[in-house]
Amino acid sequence: MTSDDRQVDFSGTYISLSSNIPVAKLYVNNEDTGKTVAQAGEWGPFKKDDTPTFYARYTANGHSIQSETVSVSDESDYDTVTLDEAESDGIDLYFEDVENGDFYTLDGTDNQANMETLKTYFDNYYNANASAVSYGEMDHFASFFETGTDFSNSQLKSAQKFYDNGVTESINSYDLNNLKSQGKGLYSVEANESWDETITDDETGDRKDITFTLKNTYQLKETAPGELKIVGMKIEDRKVQTTSENEEY
């Protein structure tokens, strides 16, 4: 074969990758690629007879979870795909853990996705807060804090005191802004909140309805994959408006 007959084949197959935790680390053939699934986007090139394996691993606060492993082989079956199928359809590195409705992850590089996650998180938090104060339902409220910490105990004690004193409350509205990553899984976010509160006197039946607004700066920590806890807060600019009082209930 002459030099004119020789050709170098630079072609190959690239496989598109996705995951329901895009910030999870990508592993190919059991080796850390040094990239997240989102950063990689696709991987290759692969030759016709290559049989790579893919999975992703997500770590938070020293705890890790792993996606399903997807293997490429010559024949497709229930746990493998062919190279042609992978090239055509891509590979989804799926974490079953995310099916839990209370699974939250934050990405230090994607502020928009973080704010969407926090909107869902705080919807649930405010509802749990209101249920703890109004109905004494503490278990769900407690799940937003690290168990046994001074901060957690103070929040539960405060909610119990409000409940014992006949207070009910509900969130009117809130907006989140100024999200900051503080490193090591810590974040801070500001929330402007508006609440309705009713205080009922058990002896007289008199009721006082108030609306109050405040700015609350929350500190959040991802203590394990999907587990986001409130570890601190600072309340400022609390303003109270009495809407009615001394009404017989």
N, C-alpha and C positions, 0 to 999 in steps of 0.2 A: 504494500500500500504506500503510495507516494504521499508527500505532504499535502498535495492538493486534494487527496482522497480523505484525509483525516478531518473530522469535524468535532468540535467541542460542544456538547449538549448542555446549555445553561438552563434549559426548561425544567420545570418541576411543579409539583402541586402545592399550593398554599391553602391552608384550612382556616376558615373564619371561626372565631371563638367568641362565646358569650357566656354570661353567668348571671344568676340572680343575686350574687354578691360581686359586682364588677371590680371591687378593690382587693379581692382575694388574690394571693400569689399563684402564679401559673407554674405548674410542674409538667415537664415533658420527659417521658422515659425515666420517671422517678428522679429527675434532676430539677432543682430550682432554677428557673430561667432568669431570675432577678427582676421580673416584670409582673405587674398585675395583669389580670385578664383584660381589663380595659386598656391598659397601656400597650399590650401586645396586639390586640385586634385580630391578628391572624398569625399563623406560624407555618414555617416551611423554609426551603422547598423540600418536598418529599418525592422520592423516586417511586416507580410503579410497585416495587416489591417491598417497600418500607411498611413496617407495622408499628407505628408509634402508639404510645399510651399517653393520656392526658388526665390530669385532675387539678383541682385548685384547693388551696388551704388558706383559711382565714384565721388570724390570731389577734386576740385582744387581751391585754393584761396578763400575758403568759399562758392563756388558754387557747386551744386551737380546735377547729372543726374542719372536716375535709369533705369535698364534694364527691359525688359518684365518679368512679374512674371510667373513662371511655377509651376503649381499645379499637385500633384499626387493624383489620385482618383481611385475608384474601376472600373470606366469605362472611356475609352478614348473618348474625343470629341475634338472640334476645339481648346480649350484652356487648356486641361488637358491631362495627360498621365497616363497610369497604372504603377504600380510599376515594373512589368515585363518589360514593354517598356523602362522605365527609366534605369533599370539595364542593359538592352541589348544595348540601343542606347546612353545612357548618356543624360545629359541635357546641352543645350547651352543657357547661359544667354546673350541674344542678345541686344545690344544697337543700336537703329535705328540711333542715332546721328552720328555714325561712318561712315554712308553712305555718309556724306558730305566729299568731296574730300580734304577739308582743315582742317581735324580733326587730331590733333597731340597730343599724350600723351607720356610722358617720365617716366621711371621707375628707381628709384634710385638704384635698385639692378640688373638690366639687361642691361649692357653696350652695348652688341651686338645689342639688339633690339633697344636701343636708337640711335645708330649710323645709323641703317637702317632707322629709322624715320627721323633723321636729314638729311640724304642724300636726301630723297624726299622733305623735307622742304626747304633745301638750293637750290635744283634744281629750285623750284618755286620762291624762293627769288631772286636768281641771274637773272632769266628771267624777273621778275618784275622790278628789278633795271635797267636792260638794257633797258626795254621798257619805263621806266620813263625818263631816260636820253636821249634816242634816239628819242622818239616819243611824249614825254610829257604826257604819260599815267600814271597818278599819283594814281588813285584810288586803283588799286591792290597793288602797292608798299606801299601805306599808310597802308594797312591792316596788314602789318608785324610789325607795331609799335602800342604802346598805344596812343590812340587819345588824342591830345591836350598837350602832354608833351613837354618839351623843347627839349628833344632828338629827338622826332618824328618831331617836327617843323623844326629842323636844318637839318635833313635828307631830308625832302621834299624840303626845300629851296635850298639845295645844288643841288639836282637833277634838279630842275627847272632852276637854274642858268646854269648848263651844257647844258640843252636843249636850252635855250635862246641863248647860245653862239655857237650853231651849232655843238655840240659834239654828236657823236654816239659811243656806246661801246657794246661789247659782251664778255661773259665769255669764255675763252679758256678751262681752266681746274681748278680743285680745289681738295684738299683733306682735310679731317677733322681728327683731332686727339686731344688727351688730354682732353677729356670730363670730367668735374668735376661737381658733385652735391654740391651746396653751401648751401643747406637747404632752407626751406620755399618756395619751388617751383622754386628756382633760379638755373641755370646751366651756366657754361662757357665752350666754345669749341674753339679751335684754327683752323683756316682755312688758308691754303696756296693757294693763288689765282693767276691766270694768266689771264690778260685781254687784249683785243684789243680795241684800241680807235682811232677814227678819228675826227680831228678838221678841219672844213671847214670854210673858210673866206667868209662871205656872199657877200662882195664887190668885191673881186678879183677872187673868185672861187678856190683859192689855198687850197690845202689839205695837212694835215700832219697826217701820220699814225704812231702810236706808239704801242708798246707792253710793259706792265708793270707787275711786280709781287710784291706781298706784303704778309705779314703775318697779319692776322686780328684776334684778340681775341674777340669773341662775348659773350655778356651776354644775356641769354634768360630767360623768365619767363612765366610760365603757368598761365595766368590771369583768366582763367575759363576752364572748361572741354573742351579739344580739341583746345583751343586757346593759341597758343604759340607765344609770342611777343619778338622781339629784343629790349632790354632796354638799351643797351650800347655796345660800341665797341672801341677797341684800335688798331690802325694801326701801324705796325712796319716794318722795312726792305723793304721800298718801293724802287724798282729799275726800272728805265725807260730806254727803248731802242727805239730810233727813227728808224723806218724802212724805211720811205720815207717822203719827204716833198717838198713843193713848186711845187706840181703837179697841173696843171689846172684841175679843176673838171668839 
